[in-house]
Amino acid sequence: MKMLTAQTRLVLLLGLFVVVLAVQVPLASATVTYVVGTCKKANNPITSITQALQTTPRPNIVEVCPGNYAEQVVITFPVTVEGISDGSSADALIGPPAGGMVANATNDLGVPMAAQVWVDNAGGDVNLTNLEVNGGGAVLPAAFFVGVFYQNSPGTMNHIVIANHTGNELGVGVWLEGGSGKPTVILENSFIVNVDSTAVAAETNSTNSELNATIKENSINPIEQNSGALYGITLLGGLTATVSDNLITAGATPQGATAIWIQSGSDGTISKNTIDGYNVNGIGIILESDTMSVTGNTIEGGGSGTGIKVTSSVAPVTDNTIRFGAAGIDFGCVAGSNVHSNTLMEDIVGLGNVPTSAVSANTYYSVLLPRSGGC
């Protein structure tokens, strides 16, 4: 028998290695998809989102058929959960369990959370799309009642309906929390309605920014009547946020409601949002941060409301249009030249509580008193 040369053996081994590699690559990159419900497959044994997430091998994609899913969903790894349609049935709706909600998480402020969907330190993107998270009729524990809670996890929520988080004045539609992973979270093209605390809250319990949050092109309507404060978007600090192109309406909100509250320690931009109806002792935007700009927003109220209340002397407040308020911009006896180039129309007072030395050039139309204060 003719012996193979060393060179020939090397060529054969290299060829075998290439073949093995070619076989392995598709296996390593394969996508695992599970379907919840029977819209794609009759007699499908997977009947809940939780069951799909706990199935081995773990999924990259979970498709959810139309139906009502009474469960608290916990997600701990990167995955896409998406509602699908069969062309004739209702949406994929996550509702509260029949036995009532339980406090299944704790936020970084040490407060218990009863979350319908909890994305818990997932280590990669968790994407939610085409789902409804509805808290209607829930039996509640002593905890924040939250539709979707992203905790130190990145991802995108797109075309989500989050509704009816009420009952204990701790109802929150979406809560975004940062952490050591410094996650980036996007909430877009979604509808958040009927809460009794805050429609969207974002924060990290840190003096540094540990969350990048983009909140854009959503429709937000808190609407619930309650005896406490009520907010559309609350930025609690420890984050960098881009809040843009949202529609925030007051609806039947109670006296003293606020569309956007920006606390100190929040960085970023608030721009091109439309705020409508915060007219009964309400406020369109409260700005308490020195490192957040408020520009290009349109605020319409009426009655006794205030368009923007500023407690910073350096944060830019420019190019906003404020109509039909008791006060267009309240300087809080602090703001000054950082507030300029705004348009004020049919407000009773254009600028209120303005320091005597403050210089602020704005445009006024049918404003009864352009400036008051003399602090």
C-alpha positions as CSV (number, residue, x, y, z in Angstrom):
1,M,0.0,0.0,0.0
2,K,1.3,3.4,-1.0
3,M,2.0,5.5,2.1
4,L,0.6,9.1,2.3
5,T,3.2,11.8,2.5
6,A,3.2,14.2,5.4
7,Q,2.1,17.0,3.1
8,T,-0.9,14.9,1.8
9,R,-2.0,14.1,5.4
10,L,-1.9,17.7,6.3
11,V,-4.1,18.7,3.4
12,L,-6.6,16.0,4.3
13,L,-6.7,17.1,7.9
14,L,-7.3,20.7,6.9
15,G,-10.1,19.7,4.6
16,L,-11.7,17.7,7.4
17,F,-11.5,20.6,9.7
18,V,-13.2,22.9,7.2
19,V,-16.0,20.4,6.8
20,V,-16.6,20.1,10.5
21,L,-16.5,23.9,10.9
22,A,-19.1,24.3,8.2
23,V,-21.4,21.8,9.9
24,Q,-21.0,23.5,13.3
25,V,-21.6,27.1,12.3
26,P,-25.3,26.8,11.4
27,L,-25.9,24.9,14.6
28,A,-24.2,27.5,16.7
29,S,-26.3,30.3,15.1
30,A,-29.6,28.5,15.0
31,T,-32.7,30.5,16.2
32,V,-35.0,28.8,18.6
33,T,-38.6,29.9,18.3
34,Y,-41.5,28.8,20.4
35,V,-45.2,29.6,19.8
36,V,-47.6,30.1,22.7
37,G,-51.1,29.1,21.7
38,T,-52.6,27.3,18.7
39,C,-52.7,29.9,16.0
40,K,-49.8,28.4,14.1
41,K,-50.0,24.8,15.2
42,A,-53.0,22.8,16.4
43,N,-52.6,21.0,19.8
44,N,-49.5,23.1,20.6
45,P,-48.5,22.0,24.2
46,I,-47.2,25.5,25.1
47,T,-50.0,27.4,26.7
48,S,-48.3,30.2,28.6
49,I,-45.5,32.7,28.0
50,T,-43.8,31.5,31.2
51,Q,-43.8,27.9,29.9
52,A,-42.2,29.0,26.7
53,L,-39.5,30.9,28.5
54,Q,-38.7,27.9,30.7
55,T,-38.5,25.4,27.9
56,T,-35.2,23.9,26.9
57,P,-33.4,24.9,24.8
58,R,-34.2,28.4,25.8
59,P,-35.7,30.5,23.0
60,N,-34.5,33.4,21.1
61,I,-38.0,34.3,20.0
62,V,-41.4,33.6,21.7
63,E,-44.4,34.2,19.5
64,V,-47.6,34.8,21.4
65,C,-50.9,33.9,19.7
66,P,-54.0,36.1,20.3
67,G,-55.6,35.3,23.7
68,N,-55.6,36.3,27.3
69,Y,-52.6,35.1,29.4
70,A,-53.2,35.5,33.1
71,E,-49.6,35.4,34.4
72,Q,-46.8,37.4,35.9
73,V,-44.0,36.9,33.3
74,V,-40.3,37.0,34.5
75,I,-37.6,37.3,31.8
76,T,-34.0,36.6,32.8
77,F,-32.2,36.2,29.4
78,P,-32.1,37.9,26.0
79,V,-35.2,37.1,24.0
80,T,-37.9,38.7,21.8
81,V,-41.5,38.2,22.9
82,E,-43.9,39.3,20.2
83,G,-47.6,39.1,19.7
84,I,-48.8,37.6,16.4
85,S,-52.1,37.8,14.7
86,D,-54.1,35.2,12.8
87,G,-55.9,37.9,11.0
88,S,-59.2,37.6,12.8
89,S,-58.7,37.3,16.6
90,A,-58.0,39.8,19.3
91,D,-54.5,40.8,20.5
92,A,-52.1,38.9,22.8
93,L,-53.0,40.2,26.2
94,I,-51.1,39.7,29.5
95,G,-53.5,40.0,32.4
96,P,-53.3,39.6,36.2
97,P,-53.4,36.1,37.6
98,A,-56.8,35.0,38.9
99,G,-55.4,34.6,42.4
100,G,-54.1,38.2,42.5
101,M,-50.8,39.9,41.9
102,V,-47.8,39.2,44.1
103,A,-44.8,41.3,44.9
104,N,-42.2,39.5,42.7
105,A,-39.4,42.1,42.6
106,T,-37.8,44.9,44.6
107,N,-36.5,48.1,42.9
108,D,-33.2,49.8,43.7
109,L,-34.9,52.1,46.1
110,G,-35.9,49.1,48.3
111,V,-39.5,49.2,47.4
112,P,-41.5,46.1,46.5
113,M,-42.9,45.8,43.0
114,A,-45.7,43.6,41.7
115,A,-44.8,43.5,38.0
116,Q,-46.8,41.9,35.3
117,V,-43.7,41.7,33.1
118,W,-40.4,41.8,34.9
119,V,-37.2,41.9,32.9
120,D,-34.6,40.9,35.5
121,N,-30.9,41.5,34.8
122,A,-31.2,39.8,31.4
123,G,-27.6,40.4,30.3
124,G,-28.7,41.2,26.7
125,D,-31.6,42.8,24.8
126,V,-35.1,41.8,25.7
127,N,-37.5,43.1,23.1
128,L,-41.3,43.3,23.5
129,T,-43.6,44.0,20.6
130,N,-47.3,43.9,19.7
131,L,-48.5,43.0,23.2
132,E,-51.1,44.4,25.6
133,V,-50.3,44.4,29.3
134,N,-53.5,45.1,31.1
135,G,-53.9,45.3,34.9
136,G,-57.7,45.6,34.9
137,G,-59.3,43.9,37.9
138,A,-56.1,42.9,39.7
139,V,-56.1,42.0,43.3
140,L,-53.1,44.0,44.7
141,P,-50.5,43.6,47.4
142,A,-48.9,46.5,49.2
143,A,-46.4,47.3,46.4
144,F,-46.0,49.3,43.3
145,F,-48.3,47.8,40.6
146,V,-46.3,47.9,37.4
147,G,-47.1,46.8,33.9
148,V,-43.5,46.3,32.6
149,F,-40.4,46.6,34.8
150,Y,-37.0,46.6,33.1
151,Q,-34.4,46.1,35.8
152,N,-30.7,46.6,34.8
153,S,-31.6,45.1,31.4
154,P,-31.4,46.6,27.8
155,G,-34.0,46.2,25.1
156,T,-36.9,47.8,23.2
157,M,-40.6,48.0,23.8
158,N,-42.4,48.8,20.5
159,H,-46.1,48.9,19.8
160,I,-47.1,48.0,23.3
161,V,-50.4,48.8,25.0
162,I,-50.1,49.2,28.8
163,A,-53.3,49.9,30.5
164,N,-55.3,50.0,33.8
165,H,-52.6,50.0,36.6
166,T,-54.8,51.4,39.3
167,G,-56.2,50.5,42.7
168,N,-53.7,51.5,45.3
169,E,-52.3,54.9,44.1
170,L,-49.1,53.1,43.3
171,G,-49.9,52.1,39.7
172,V,-47.1,52.6,37.1
173,G,-47.3,51.6,33.5
174,V,-43.6,51.3,32.7
175,W,-40.7,51.4,35.1
176,L,-37.2,51.6,33.7
177,E,-34.3,51.0,36.1
178,G,-30.6,51.1,35.4
179,G,-27.7,49.6,37.2
180,S,-24.1,48.2,36.8
181,G,-24.8,47.1,33.3
182,K,-25.7,50.7,32.2
183,P,-28.4,49.4,29.9
184,T,-30.0,51.2,27.0
185,V,-33.8,50.9,26.9
186,I,-36.1,52.2,24.3
187,L,-39.9,52.8,24.7
188,E,-41.5,53.8,21.4
189,N,-44.7,53.8,19.4
190,S,-46.7,52.7,22.5
191,F,-49.8,53.6,24.4
192,I,-49.8,54.0,28.2
193,V,-53.1,54.8,29.7
194,N,-55.0,54.8,33.1
195,V,-52.6,54.7,36.0
196,D,-52.9,56.2,39.4
197,S,-49.3,57.2,40.0
198,T,-47.0,57.5,37.0
199,A,-47.4,56.3,33.4
200,V,-43.6,56.0,32.9
201,A,-40.9,56.2,35.5
202,A,-37.1,56.0,34.9
203,E,-34.3,56.0,37.4
204,T,-31.2,54.6,38.9
205,N,-30.3,54.9,42.6
206,S,-26.9,56.4,41.7
207,T,-25.2,59.8,41.6
208,N,-23.9,58.8,38.1
209,S,-25.8,58.0,35.0
210,E,-26.4,54.2,34.8
211,L,-29.3,54.1,32.4
212,N,-29.8,55.4,28.9
213,A,-33.5,55.7,28.3
214,T,-35.2,56.8,25.0
215,I,-38.9,57.5,25.3
216,K,-40.2,58.6,22.0
217,E,-43.4,58.8,19.8
218,N,-45.7,57.4,22.5
219,S,-49.2,58.4,23.5
220,I,-49.5,58.8,27.2
221,N,-52.7,59.5,29.1
222,P,-52.7,58.9,32.9
223,I,-56.4,59.8,33.2
224,E,-57.1,58.1,36.5
225,Q,-58.8,60.3,39.2
226,N,-57.1,59.9,42.5
227,S,-56.3,61.9,45.7
228,G,-52.5,61.9,45.2
229,A,-50.1,63.3,42.7
230,L,-50.2,62.0,39.1
231,Y,-47.5,62.1,36.5
232,G,-47.1,61.3,32.8
233,I,-43.3,60.8,32.7
234,T,-41.1,60.9,35.9
235,L,-37.3,61.0,35.6
236,L,-36.0,60.4,39.1
237,G,-32.2,60.7,38.5
238,G,-29.2,58.5,37.7
239,L,-30.0,58.4,34.0
240,T,-29.5,60.0,30.6
241,A,-32.8,60.4,28.8
242,T,-34.1,61.4,25.4
243,V,-37.8,62.2,25.7
244,S,-39.1,63.3,22.3
245,D,-42.2,63.4,20.1
246,N,-44.6,62.1,22.7
247,L,-48.2,63.1,23.1
248,I,-49.1,63.5,26.7
249,T,-52.7,64.3,27.5
250,A,-54.4,65.0,30.8
251,G,-57.8,63.7,30.0
252,A,-59.7,63.4,33.3
253,T,-56.6,63.7,35.5
254,P,-57.1,65.3,38.9
255,Q,-55.9,68.7,40.1
256,G,-52.2,69.2,40.4
257,A,-51.2,66.6,37.7
258,T,-47.8,67.0,35.9
259,A,-47.0,65.8,32.5
260,I,-43.2,65.5,32.8
261,W,-41.2,65.8,36.1
262,I,-37.4,66.0,35.7
263,Q,-35.6,65.6,39.0
264,S,-32.0,66.5,39.7
265,G,-29.5,63.9,38.5
266,S,-31.3,63.4,35.2
267,D,-29.3,64.3,32.1
268,G,-30.4,64.6,28.4
269,T,-33.1,66.3,26.4
270,I,-36.9,66.9,26.5
271,S,-37.9,68.0,23.0
272,K,-40.7,68.2,20.5
273,N,-43.3,66.7,22.9
274,T,-47.0,67.8,22.8
275,I,-48.6,68.3,26.2
276,D,-52.3,69.0,26.4
277,G,-54.9,69.6,29.1
278,Y,-52.9,70.2,32.3
279,N,-55.2,73.0,33.2
280,V,-56.4,72.6,36.8
281,N,-53.5,73.7,39.0
282,G,-51.4,71.3,36.9
283,I,-48.0,71.7,35.3
284,G,-46.8,70.7,31.9
285,I,-43.1,70.3,32.8
286,I,-41.2,70.6,36.1
287,L,-37.5,71.0,35.5
288,E,-35.2,70.5,38.6
289,S,-32.1,69.3,36.8
290,D,-29.2,71.5,35.7
291,T,-28.2,69.1,33.0
292,M,-31.4,68.5,31.1
293,S,-32.6,70.8,28.2
294,V,-36.2,71.5,27.5
295,T,-36.7,72.7,24.0
296,G,-39.2,72.8,21.2
297,N,-42.2,71.4,23.2
298,T,-45.8,72.5,22.7
299,I,-47.8,72.9,25.9
300,E,-51.5,73.7,25.9
301,G,-53.6,74.1,29.0
302,G,-56.1,76.6,30.1
303,G,-57.6,77.6,33.5
304,S,-55.1,77.6,36.3
305,G,-52.2,75.5,35.0
306,T,-48.5,76.4,34.5
307,G,-46.6,75.5,31.3
308,I,-43.1,75.0,32.7
309,K,-41.8,75.4,36.2
310,V,-38.0,75.9,36.3
311,T,-35.8,75.6,39.4
312,S,-32.4,75.7,37.5
313,S,-30.4,78.7,36.5
314,V,-28.4,76.9,33.9
315,A,-30.6,74.3,32.1
316,P,-31.7,75.6,28.7
317,V,-35.4,76.2,28.3
318,T,-35.8,77.5,24.8
319,D,-38.1,77.5,21.7
320,N,-41.1,76.1,23.6
321,T,-44.7,77.2,22.7
322,I,-47.0,77.6,25.7
323,R,-50.7,78.5,25.2
324,F,-53.7,79.1,27.4
325,G,-52.2,78.8,30.9
326,A,-52.4,80.8,34.1
327,A,-48.6,81.1,33.8
328,G,-46.5,80.3,30.9
329,I,-43.1,79.8,32.6
330,D,-42.5,80.0,36.4
331,F,-38.9,80.9,37.1
332,G,-39.2,79.9,40.7
333,C,-37.1,83.0,41.6
334,V,-34.1,81.0,40.3
335,A,-34.0,80.8,36.5
336,G,-32.7,83.6,34.4
337,S,-30.9,83.9,31.0
338,N,-31.2,80.1,30.5
339,V,-34.9,80.7,29.6
340,H,-35.3,82.5,26.3
341,S,-36.8,82.3,22.8
342,N,-40.1,80.8,23.9
343,T,-43.5,81.7,22.5
344,L,-46.2,82.5,25.0
345,M,-49.8,82.9,23.8
346,E,-53.0,83.8,25.7
347,D,-51.4,83.1,29.1
348,I,-52.5,85.3,32.0
349,V,-48.9,85.7,33.1
350,G,-46.2,85.1,30.6
351,L,-43.2,84.7,33.0
352,G,-43.8,84.4,36.7
353,N,-41.6,84.6,39.8
354,V,-38.8,86.2,37.7
355,P,-35.7,87.5,39.5
356,T,-35.3,91.2,39.0
357,S,-31.9,90.9,37.4
358,A,-33.0,88.1,35.0
359,V,-32.8,88.8,31.2
360,S,-35.2,86.6,29.2
361,A,-36.2,87.5,25.6
362,N,-39.4,85.7,24.5
363,T,-42.3,86.3,22.2
364,Y,-45.7,87.2,23.5
365,Y,-49.2,87.1,21.9
366,S,-52.3,88.2,23.8
367,V,-50.6,87.8,27.2
368,L,-52.2,89.8,29.9
369,L,-49.0,90.3,32.0
370,P,-45.8,89.4,30.2
371,R,-43.6,89.3,33.4
372,S,-44.1,89.3,37.1
373,G,-42.1,88.6,40.2
374,G,-39.2,90.9,41.1
375,C,-37.6,88.3,43.4
